[in-house]
């Protein structure tokens, strides 16, 4: 079962199942999985904000040549994400139709959520980890030997305490907060989540009025984690999850900040709005039983000037932007003036 569809608690509050596979891929291989080129496959779905984080970090760090990526389709059933975008509905590297197959290859009795992102050991076909917070941090630290020349430091040691603090607030109130609104099982639970979400967005609005990025003068892990929720806000969360006090486009600093990141190489070129909308509106039948996917909003405004560069800052610190994504990973609609 998709962990996002967990049943509300007794008081109607949505409770995310945070039990993930804690195995890590590290430079010293202490969990049995050493960092190696061409050994692992990152599996994502473009629809999923948690998986989107891993896709962005992989792009920014230039890990495409050593860590391949499988992409699941936007719609799944109660059993698993599937590789229905690939010829024959089978991942060309793992040779499986469902991500569930990789989980069961390692844990035959696995009973928790089949979630993305997941990293799979190609030689054995077994899932290594789906612990999404650790995956991006490890890509930034444990995989440093394979980072591209000019890769940014997304988790600088002298800023880690502040990054962790900001990222935790963002996770509790925003990343997970939109789900607590959308999957609330009572009016009181919904209103508590709604108030908490917009209180934090107001806090972020004030913070980002004063500075270009969340921590320091360059992009960090904290920005990656916030971006993947904000980029989905108007297209999905505002209506589908009833997060409707304000649209993102009505919060000036947050809207400019998110457009700034969207127009930065490595961010917007991972976003497929059509898949995002199809996932939420088709899969979440408890919220949208008709499975009708909204035609709007008009997405042309993602390309309007943001003027955030006037605030200074260096997006990649001492590094450089990543090059274009590999041809087989390009989002067809990226760069178009409008996406339906």
N, C-alpha and C positions, 0 to 999 in steps of 0.2 A: 504493500500500500504506500502511496505517495505520502511522505511525512507531512506535507502541507495540508492534507485532508484529515488530519487527526481529529478525533471527536473532542468537542469542548469539555472542559472540566465541569464539576457539579454546579458551580456558580455561573456557568456559561462562558468562561474565559478560554480562549484558544491556548493550548499548551503544546509547544513544539517538542517533538521527541529529539533530544540532542544526543542520543546514543549512536555514535558513529564508530567506524573501525579505526582504532587509534594508531595503527601501524604507520611508521614514518619511513620515508626514503631519505637517507642521510648520507653525507659525504663519507662517514666512517662505517656505514652499513650496520649500525648497532642493532637494528631491528630485523636484520637478515635481508634487507633490501638496500644495497649500496647504489648511490647515484651512478648511472651508466648511460652512455649515449645509445639510443636506438633500442633500449630494453623495454621501455614502458610506453603506454599509450594513455593519454589524457582523454577521458570521455566526458563530453559536455552536451548540453542542449542550449541552443541560442535563446530559447524562451526563458530559461531559468536564471534568476539574478545571482544565485549562489555559484552556479557554474560559470556565469559571465565573468565573475571576478578572476577565475583561473585563466580564462581565455585572454583577458586583458593583460594580466601579469606575464603570461607566457609571451605575448606579443611585445610588451615593453622591454623585456629582458632578452629577446631574440633567441628563445629556446626552440623555435620551430624546427631547426635542422636536427635536433637531438631528441626531442620529445614530440612524437606524432600526436595527432588529435582526431578522435572520432566524434561525429556529430549526430546525435539522436534527433528524431523528428519532434515537432512541437506537441504532438498529441500522443498520449499513452493510455493504457488501460490500467486496471487495478493491480496487474502483475508487475509491470516493468516499463521503463523507457525502451523504445525500440529503434532499430536502425533503418527505418522505413524510407529515409532519404537516399540510401545507397542502392545500387543495382541489385535486384533480387531481394532487397530488404535485409542484407547481410553486411556487417562491417567488413571491409576488404582486408583488414589486417588481423582482427581477432577471429574472423570467420564465425560470428555468432549473430543471430537475429535480435536477441534481447540482451540488454545489459544484465538482466537477472542471471543469465548463464554464467557470467564471470563471477558473480557473488556465490552462486551455488558450487562452482568449481573449487572454491576455497572452503566454503562453509556449507556443506550439504543440507544442514538444517537451519540455514539462515532465515530468521523470521522478522527482521527489522525492515526499515524502508530501503527500497532499491533507489538510491538517490544519485544525482549528479551534483557536482563533479565527482568523478571516480578515476583513480589511476589503476590501470591493469598491467600486470606483469605479462608481457607478450609470450615469452617461452612457455609458461605454464597455463596461460589463459585465466589466471586467478586475479581477482580484485586484490589490490594492496591496501588501499585506503579510500574512504569517502569523507574524511574529516576536513570539511571545506575550510575552516579557519587556518588549520595547519598547512594545508596544501599550498596556499599562496605564500605564506611566510617561508616555507621550506624552499619553494622555487626561488625566492629572493635571497636566501642565505645558504642553504645546503648545495644548491646547484650553481654556485658562483663560478666554478671552473669552466662552465659552458655558456656563461653570459656573453652576449655580443660585445664587441668593442663599443664603448659609449653607453652601455646599459646604465640606467639610473639606479641609485640606491633607494629602494622603496621603503626600507626599514633601517634607517641609519641608527647606529648604536646610541648616539647622544640624544636622540629624539624618541626612543622606544617607549619610555614611560608615558609621554604625552600622547603618542600615537595610540598606544593601548587604551589609555583612558578615554580618548575621543571615540575610538572605534567601538568600545564597549557601550558608551552612551548611544551611539548611532545604531548599534545592533539592537539593543533592548527597545528603544523607543521608535526607531524608524524602520530599519530592515525587517525586524520581526513585528514591529508595531502595526504596519499596514495589514499584516496577516491577522493580527489580533482584532483589528476592526472587521476585516472581511469574513472571518470565521467565528466571530462571537456568537454565542448561543443564547444571549439574553440582551435586553436593552441596556441594562446597567453595565454589563461587561463591555459592550460596544462603546458606550459613552466614555467609560474610563480610558479605554484604549485610544479613542478619538482625541480626548483632551491631552493625553500624554504624548501622542504623536505630534499634534500641532504645537504644543508647548516646546518640544524639542526642535521642530522646524523653525519656530520663532527664534530659539537660541542660536541655531545654525545661521539663520538669516542675519542676525546681529553680528555674529562672529565673521561671516564672510563679507559683510559690508566693509570690514576693516582690513581684511587680508585676502589675498588671491586664493590661497590653498588652506586646507584645514590645519596643518601643522608645518611651520617653517615657510620657506619661500619656494618650495618645489613640491612636486607630486609625491605623495607617500601612499602606503598601504591604506591609510584612513580615507583618502580620496577615492581610491578604487572601490572601497566598500560602500561608501555613500552613493557614488555615481550610479551603481547598478540598480538601486532603488529609485533614485530621482528620475532616471531616464525613462522608467516605466510609469511614472506617476500619472501624468495626464492621460496616457493611452489606456491605462488599466486601473490603477488604484483609486483614482478620483471617483470613477463611476462604479466599477465592478466591486470594489471593496468599501464603498461608501465613505471614502476619505475626502469629503467634498466641502470642507470649509473654504479652501482656496485651491485653485489649480497651481501647479508649479509655475506656470507662465504669469501668475499674478503675484508671485513673491520675487521682487526684483533682483536681489542679490543671488538667491538660490537659482533662479532661472538663468541669469548671466553666467554663473559659475558652472552650471551643468552644460550649457552650450559651449563654454570655453573648453571643458573636457571633451565633449562630444566631437568638437572640431580638431582635437589633438590626436595625431596618429596613435593608434593602439586602443582608442576608446570607441569612438563612433563607428569605426570600421568593423567592430564586432557585433553591432546592434542590428537585428532584423525585426523591425516593428511588426511585420505581418505574422511572423512566427510567435512573437510575444503575445499578440492579441489572440491568435488562434488557440494557443495553449490555455490561457486563463479562461476565456469565454467558452471553450468547448469541453475542457477537462473538468472544470468546477461546476458540475451539474447541480450540486446542492444550492449553489448561488444563482446559476443561470440555466435553469432546466431546458429552455428552448434551444440552447447552444448557438444562438444568433450572435455573430461577431459584428461589433459596431463598425460602421464605415469610417468614422472619424477617429481622432481629430486630424485636421490638416497638419502635416508634419513639415511643411516647407519652412516654417519659422525656426527649425533647428539650425538653419544655415544663416540666420541673420547675424549681424555683427554683435559681439558681446562686450567689447571694449575693456575686458578684464586685463589685457596686456598693459594697459595704462597704469595698473597698480604695481607694476614691476614684477619681481619674481622670475624664477628660471624654471620652466616646466620640468626639465630633466636634470636639474642641478648642474653638475659638471659634465653630464653626458649629452647625448644627442637623440633625436627622434628615431624611432624604429623605421625600417624601410617598409614598403608595401607588403601586405599579407601574401602568402603563397596563393597562386592562382586558384587552387582547388578549395581555398578557404575564404574567398572573397564573398561578401554579402552582395547579392545582385542589386539590391535597391540602394546601397550606400552611395551617396553623392547625388541622387536624383532630387529634383526640386520638390517632389511630393511623393508620398507613399500611401497607397490606399489599403 
